[in-house]
Amino acid sequence: MKKKNLLRRITNRLLGLAARCAPGATTLRPFLHRLRGVHITGHVFIGDDVYLENEYPESIVVEDGVQICLRSVFVAHTRGTGRIILRKNSFIGANSVITTTADRTLTVGEGAVITAGSVVASDVPAGILFGVEKAKPLARVTVPLTMTTNYRDFLGGLRPLHGANKPDGSVRNDPARRP
């Protein structure tokens, strides 16, 4: 990509900041991102605090019917510019991170759904539900992580869970478990 002049870079950032907190998920926010250079076609939804590539907004393509939920992050440059394409009617769940590297195009296929909190660094095929498993118990905390707790003490206080995890994420046969 061609290097932008300083004024254009500042303008892109100011418009990006405005778009992150402005009202109008289907009106004003898409308009502000279009002014920055994001390729948006049709009617889209862009939630609160969505970060769409500051340095190279023109490397993001958002097609008709796309929904981007709050606090999602799109980064299309790591050691050079790549592209991110969100095909028609795809859905990006809250707090997702979509990232690509130099000279790569990452595509979220038509009608694909990315679940909340997902990190996506490769293509998502059309019509696929993509995401992480729900959170599950990992260890028993015996030293609470307070504002004054030393992190090493916290780590040293973690104890393995006894017994197998149930499909719903709860733990069975845990003798250390107390009501």
C-alpha positions in Angstrom: 0.0 0.0 0.0 1.0 3.5 -0.7 2.2 5.6 2.3 -0.5 8.1 3.3 0.3 11.7 4.2 0.1 12.7 7.9 -3.1 14.7 7.5 -4.9 11.7 6.0 -3.6 9.4 8.7 -4.8 11.8 11.4 -8.2 12.2 9.7 -8.6 8.4 9.5 -7.9 8.0 13.2 -10.3 10.8 14.2 -13.1 9.4 12.1 -12.4 6.0 13.5 -12.7 7.3 17.1 -15.9 9.0 16.2 -17.3 5.8 14.6 -16.4 3.8 17.7 -18.6 5.9 20.0 -21.1 7.6 17.8 -24.8 6.4 17.7 -26.2 4.9 14.6 -25.1 1.3 14.2 -26.8 1.1 10.7 -26.4 4.7 9.7 -23.8 7.0 11.1 -21.1 4.5 12.0 -21.0 2.8 8.6 -21.0 6.3 7.0 -18.0 7.4 9.1 -16.1 4.2 8.2 -16.9 4.8 4.5 -15.3 8.2 4.8 -12.2 6.6 6.3 -12.0 4.3 3.2 -13.6 1.0 4.5 -15.4 -0.6 1.5 -18.9 -1.0 2.8 -21.7 -2.1 0.4 -25.4 -2.2 1.3 -27.0 -2.2 4.7 -24.7 -3.3 7.6 -24.7 -3.2 11.4 -21.6 -2.0 13.2 -21.8 -2.2 17.0 -20.4 0.1 19.7 -16.6 0.3 20.1 -15.8 -1.7 17.0 -12.2 -1.2 15.8 -11.8 -1.4 12.0 -8.1 -1.1 11.0 -6.8 2.4 11.7 -3.7 2.5 9.4 -5.2 0.9 6.3 -9.1 1.1 6.5 -9.3 0.5 2.7 -8.1 -3.1 3.4 -11.4 -3.9 5.0 -14.4 -5.0 2.9 -17.9 -5.3 4.5 -20.7 -6.6 2.3 -24.4 -6.2 2.5 -26.2 -7.7 5.6 -23.0 -8.0 7.7 -23.4 -7.6 11.4 -20.4 -6.7 13.6 -21.1 -6.8 17.3 -19.7 -4.6 20.0 -16.0 -4.3 20.7 -14.8 -6.5 17.8 -11.4 -5.8 16.5 -10.2 -6.0 12.9 -6.4 -5.8 12.2 -5.3 -6.1 8.6 -1.6 -5.2 9.0 1.1 -7.1 10.6 4.5 -6.4 9.0 2.7 -5.2 6.0 -0.9 -4.9 4.7 -3.4 -7.7 4.2 -7.1 -7.7 3.5 -10.2 -8.7 5.5 -13.4 -9.5 3.5 -16.7 -10.0 5.3 -19.1 -11.6 2.8 -22.8 -11.0 2.7 -24.9 -11.8 5.8 -21.9 -12.9 7.9 -22.2 -12.3 11.7 -19.2 -11.3 13.9 -20.0 -11.9 17.6 -19.0 -9.5 20.4 -15.4 -9.1 21.4 -14.1 -11.1 18.4 -10.7 -10.4 16.9 -10.2 -10.8 13.2 -6.6 -10.5 12.1 -4.4 -11.1 9.0 -0.9 -10.5 8.0 1.0 -9.0 5.1 -0.1 -10.0 1.6 -2.9 -12.3 2.9 -6.6 -12.1 2.4 -8.8 -13.4 5.2 -12.4 -14.1 4.1 -15.4 -14.7 6.4 -17.7 -16.5 4.0 -21.3 -15.6 3.2 -23.7 -16.4 6.0 -20.9 -17.5 8.4 -21.3 -16.9 12.1 -18.4 -16.2 14.4 -19.2 -16.7 18.1 -18.5 -14.1 20.7 -14.9 -13.9 22.0 -13.4 -15.7 19.0 -9.9 -15.1 17.5 -9.9 -15.6 13.8 -6.7 -15.7 11.8 -7.7 -17.9 8.9 -10.6 -18.1 6.4 -14.0 -19.0 7.7 -16.0 -20.9 5.0 -19.5 -19.8 4.0 -22.3 -21.0 6.2 -20.1 -22.2 9.1 -20.5 -21.5 12.8 -17.0 -20.7 14.0 -15.8 -20.1 17.5 -14.4 -21.3 20.8 -15.9 -23.7 23.2 -17.7 -22.2 26.2 -15.6 -21.5 29.2 -15.0 -24.4 31.6 -13.5 -24.9 35.0 -9.7 -25.2 34.8 -8.4 -25.3 38.4 -9.4 -24.6 42.0 -8.3 -21.2 43.3 -6.9 -21.4 46.9 -5.2 -18.0 46.8 -7.6 -15.3 45.5 -6.2 -13.0 42.9 -6.8 -9.7 44.8 -5.2 -6.3 44.0 -2.5 -7.1 46.6 -1.8 -10.7 45.7 1.5 -11.6 44.2 0.9 -13.3 40.9 3.3 -16.1 41.6 1.5 -16.8 44.9 -1.8 -16.9 43.0 -0.3 -19.4 40.5 1.2 -21.5 43.3 -2.3 -21.7 44.9 -4.0 -23.2 41.9 -5.0 -26.9 42.4 -6.1 -29.4 39.9 -9.7 -30.3 39.7 -10.4 -33.9 40.7 -12.8 -35.9 38.6 -13.9 -35.5 35.0 -15.7 -32.5 33.7 -19.4 -33.0 32.8 -20.5 -32.0 29.3 -22.2 -28.9 30.8 -18.8 -27.7 32.1 -19.5 -28.5 35.8 -17.2 -30.8 37.7 -18.2 -34.1 39.3 -16.5 -36.1 42.0 -14.5 -33.1 43.3 -13.7 -33.8 47.0 -12.4 -30.2 47.4 -15.8 -28.8 46.4 -17.7 -27.3 49.2 -21.2 -25.9 49.1 
